Amino acid sequence: MNLTPDVLIVGGGPAGLAAARQFATRGIDNVLVVEREAEAGGIPRFCPHPTFGVTDFFRPMSGPSYAALWRQNVDPAKIATSTTVTRIARDGAVTVSTPEGEAVLLPRRVLIATGIRERSRAARLVSGDRPRNVLTTGALQRLIAEGRPLPFRRPVVVGSEMIAFSAALSLRDHAIRPVAMLEAGERTVSIGPGALFARTVLRTSVLFGHRLLAINAAPGDAAAVDSVTVESASGRRDIGCDAVIFTGEFVPETSVLSGLAGLVAPGSLGAAVDQSWRTPDAAIYAAGNVLRGVETAAWSAREGAAAADAIADDLGGLGRGGRRVPIDIAGPIRLLIPSALSLPVGRLGPLQMQVRMARSATGHFSLSADGTEIWRSGRLTLHPERRHGLSRRLPPLDKVQKLTLCFIEEA
């Protein structure tokens, strides 16, 4: 293993592999990608539907094919699989666990591209019994990818994000029809006519305004799911089923940053980066889904490549260092990327901001510098778990101490 890479990429999903390819394009050869799984490629390896590749490789392909194509774009000698980062020290030393034992790497720069994980049942505060066949989408996809039989026929799917419909499609391919899809809100989180798709294609119903309270085991068999208890405006009731599949509610996988104070943004729980993908530690960058909840594989790959360009500029003495100014958020905004600006000596170029809302809201954005508004948007109606892009050319900010992006609601 290369113990002194110029760049260490932590995570071999689309963001990490796209970054590795971009480094090669920029002529930076001393790069190492570490991936904890036995094979690089990330989550797409377990997604069989042909919804990948359209916007980055310009043709539809399955997740496994998409992951394989990204692996082909990177020198396999630069990828260390079955390798887990266990610690990143303040002095830059990175401890990894490998099949051969522990090793300490001394990279010049680190790119965190560890992606996401799904919230567990415990994190969702669902009570009740503890039978088998309670799993996340990731566990379901892994079972299918490994060719193992699915030990249920009548599951309940919890959630209505895109990944929920992907899971239901996978179930349909195995002649399994969900009893229902549960959504606590009043509309599907995914974009498009999700309820219509569920009825006509999946032949099931999305139950809006239904919150999962408990999972109930079968009488006389504590290992078998018998039903779930849900709550809606009409009260509580039980829905019979033999499995529960939790989907969505992704959170950034930032455990690798746990020992480094200030590198995780409070709102998003993702890595806190400036406009150049740099964290408060000048040697550590981050890109992809480690910045937020779930984004598409193609979007994550683009961010990985953009972060690689920023790191290449940094190593070449062209990086955008400077005073770091935080961007606070107010109103029903769940997260903002970037969460800070590193102000260069000259005029700041156009700022690309990505916003996600905590709930549906109508109103306008207002960006202020030290309490003075410097930009506002027009009237918008926005919904949670949808990406909203804002691009603004800002005035000189040489003396600014704090920026605030607020969403002001209107009737």
N, C-alpha and C positions, 0 to 999 in steps of 0.2 A: 504493500500500500504506500502511496505517495504521502509522506508525512509533512511535507512543506509546500503545499500547493499555493499558487498565487490567489486562487479563489476556491473556497470550499462551498459547494452547493448542498444544502441539507434538504433532501427530498427529491425523488426521481419521478414525480408526476409530470404533467404537461408543462407546468411553470418551470420546474427544474431542468427538464430536458431541453425546452426551448431556450433557456438561458445558456446551457452548455453549447448548443449549436451556435448561438449568437456570439459567444466568446470565440469559438473557432473562426467565425466570419471576421471578427475583429483582430484576429492574429494572436489571441491569448491562448496559449496551448497548455499551460501548467494549471489545469483545472481538474478537480475531483468532485464527483457526485456520489453522495452516500445515500443509500435507500434501505430502509429497515426490512422491506419485504424481500422475498427471494428473487423477485423480478421487478424491474422498473416499469413505469407506465401509469401508476396511480389508479384511481378509482375507475377510469374507463375500461380497465382490464376485465371488470366484472359486469359491464353494461352491454348486453348483446344487441340492443336495438340500433338500427342504422341512422342515428341522429348526430353522428360526429363527423368532423372533417369538412363540412360544407363551406364554412367561412375562412378556414386556414389552408386546407388542401384542395378546396373547390370540387369536392365530390363527396357524396354521402358514404359513410362506412360504419361498421359496427365499432363498439368501444374497444374490443380486443385488437381489431385491425388498426384502429387509430393509435392505440398505445404502441403496437409493434412498429408502426411507421415512425413514430417519434424516437423509438429506440434505434432504428436504422439510421437516424440522422445524427447520432452521437457515437463517437468511438467507444466501443465496449470496454476498452482498457481504462477509460476514465470513469467507469461506473463501478462502485463497490456495493454489492447487494448484501442483504442479511447483516447490515451494519447500522447500528443505532447510536445516535449522539446522546450521551448521558449527561454531559455538562459542557457549558461554555463559560469559561472563566473571564473575569474582567481584563486579564492581561492578554486575552486573545487565544489562549490555549483551548483546544476542543478535545474532549475525551470521548472516544467512541468504543462501543462494544462490538467485536467482530467474532466470527466463528473460531478464530485463532486466539482470541483473548482481547484484552484491553489495549488500546493504543492512544497516544496523545498526538494530535495534529497541530501544526503551527502555521495556519494560513494567514495571508496578508489581508484578505477580505472574506467575509462569510455572507452568503445569500440564503436566507431562510425561506424555504418553499415547501413547508411540511403539510400544507393543505388544511383539511377539516376533519372533524369527527362528528358523529351524531350524538345528540343527548340521549343518555340512557333512560330507562324507565324510572329509576330512582330520581334522576335530575328533573324529570317531568312531574314528580310528586303524585304518581298514580299508586293508589293503595290496593289492598286486596290480597289474594293468594299468590303463590309463587309456582305456578305450574310450568311445564315445558311449553314449547311453541310460542314463546313471547320473544320476538326478535326485531332487530332494526333492518332497514333496507339493505345496509351493507352486509349483514349476515345472510339475508335472503339471496342477494346477488352472488355471494361467495358459494352458497350451497348449490345454486344453479350452475355456476361456472365450473364447479368441481364434479358436476354430473350426478350429484346425490339426490335421491328421491325426496320430495317434499312431504313431510308427515302430517299433512292437514288438507282439508278440502273446502272449508268454509271460514276463511279468515275475515277479520275486521281490519281495515287499513286506517290508520290514524294519521290525518293530515291531507292537504290538498295542494302541496307544492308540485312542481314538475316531477320531482323524484317519486312522489306518491303515484302519479299516473304511470310512470315508467315501471314501478314495481307491479302495478295492477296489470300492465301489458305483459310483463314477464310471467305473472300468474296465469293469464289467459293462454299464453303459449303452452302451459302445462295443464290446460283444461281445468283450471281452478278459477272460480268466480267469487270475488269478495262478497260477503253478506252486505257490507255497507262501507262507505268511506266517511269518516267523521271529521268535521271541520268546525272548530269553535267559533269562527267568525261568520259573517253573513255573506261571504263570497269566496270563491276559490282563490288561493294565494297565487297559483299559476296564472300566467297570461292566457287569455283566450276563453272560449266557452267550455270550461272544464266539466260543468255539470251535464251539458249536452253530450259531450264526449263519453262521460261515464255511463250515461243511459244507453246511448246508441251503439257504442263500440265495446265497452266493458260490460254492459248489461248489469249495471249495479247503480246505486243511488249515492249521491253525496248528501249527507245529513248536515245541513248548516245549523249553526247555533247549538251544536251538540259537543259537550265536553266529557271526555273520558274520566270517570271517577275511580273505578276499581275493576280489577280482573278477578273473575270468580272461577274456582276449580270445580270440577264435577263432584257431585255427592258420592262419597265412597272412593274417589280416585283423585288424590291431591296433585297428581302429576299431569292431569288432563284439563285443558281449558274447557269450560262449560258455557260461559257467557261473560259479557262486560256490562257494567253499570254506567249509564250515561246520564247527563243532566242537560236539560234544555229549558226553554221558557215554559214548557208544559209540565215540568217536573222531572222526576227520575224514573227510569225504566231499565230493564235488562234486555240485552240483545244476544240471542244465542249465537255461538260461534265456536270454532275449535282451534283458533290461533289469533294472535294479535301482532300486527306488523306496524311498528312505529316508523314513520317517515319524516324527513325534514328536520327542522330545528337544529341545523348544523351550527357548530361553533368552531372557531379557528383552533387548530392544533398548535398551541403556543407553549406546551409544557417545556420545550427545550429552552425557552427564555425565562423560566420561572426563577432562576437565580440571579437575574439581571433586573434590578429595579428600574422602572420608568420606561421599559421597552414595550409594554402592552397598553393599548389605548383603553381607558375605562369604559367608554360607550360600546365599542364594537367587540371588546375582548380580543381583538386581533393585534398584530404587531403595529406599533405606532411609527408611521413613516412620514417623511416630508415629500416634496414634489419630485425628488430624485430617488425615491424608494429607500432612503437611508433612515435608520432608526436613530434615537438619541446617542447611541454608540456609533461613532463615525466609521468603524470598521465592519459594522453589521447592517446588512440590507435585508429587505423582505419583499416578496411579491406573490401574487396568486391568492388562493383562498385562505391563506394564513392571515390575511388582512381583514377578513369579514366572514360572513356565512358563505353559502354556496354561490359560485358563479359558474359560467360554462367553462368547459375545458379549453375552448379556443380563446376565450377572454383571458383565462389564467396564463395560457401560453404567450399571448401578446404581452402581458405584464412581465413575465419572466424574461422575454427578450428585451423589453425596455429597461428593466433593472440591470441586465447584463451590459447594455450600452452605458448606463450611468456608472457602473463599476469600472468599465473599461476606460471611460473618461477620467474617473478618479485615479486609477492606477497610472494614467498617462499625464497626471498633473492638471487635468482640465475639469475636475469635479466642482460641483456647486456647493462648496462649504460656506460657512458664514454663520451669522447669528440666527439661532433657531427661535422662531416665534410661534407659539401654540395657536391653533384655531379652535376656539370653544364652540359648542353647539347649544342651541336653545330651542324650545318648542318641541313638537313631536318628531324630531330628527333622531334616528337611532344611531347612525354612524356617518362619518365623513372621512373620505380619503382624498388627499392627505390630511392628517390631523395636525400638521405644523408646516410652516414655511421656513426654509433656510435662505435667508436674504443675502444675495450676492451684493457686491459693491455697486454694480450697474443696475439698470432698470430690469425688473423682473419680467420675464416673458409671459405669454398667456398661461393662466392657471387652469388646469383641468381638474375639476372636482367631481367626485362620485358620491352621491347621497342616497341613503336608504332611510325610509320612514319607519317609525315605530307603529303607526296606525294610519288609516286613511284620513286625509285632511285636505281642505281647500284654503288657499291663501297665497302668499308670496314669500320668496326668500329675501332676506336683507343681510348684507355683509357690512360689518362695521369695523373700523380701526380705532381702537382706544375710545369707543363710545360714539364715534361719528360715522354715520352711514356713508359708504363709498360706492355701493351698488345695490340695486334691488331688481328682482325679476318681475315679470308680469304675473297675472293671476293663474294659478295652477291647481289642478286636482290630482293628488298623488296618493298612491297606495303602498302598503308595506310589501317588502320582499321584491320590489321592482327597482331596478337601477335607474337613477336619474342623473344625467350628466349635465354639468354646468361648466362653461368655459368663459373666462373673463380675462381681459387685460386690465391689470390693476395699476393704480397710480403709484408713484414712488413711496416706499414704505420704510425708508432708512431709519426713522426714529420711532416707528410703531413698536409698542410693547406687547399688544394682544389684539388678535382678530377674533370676531365672533360671527358665526353664520346662524341666523335665526329664521325659523319659519313662522310667519305671523298669520294666524288663522283669520279668515273673513267669513262673514255670514253668507 
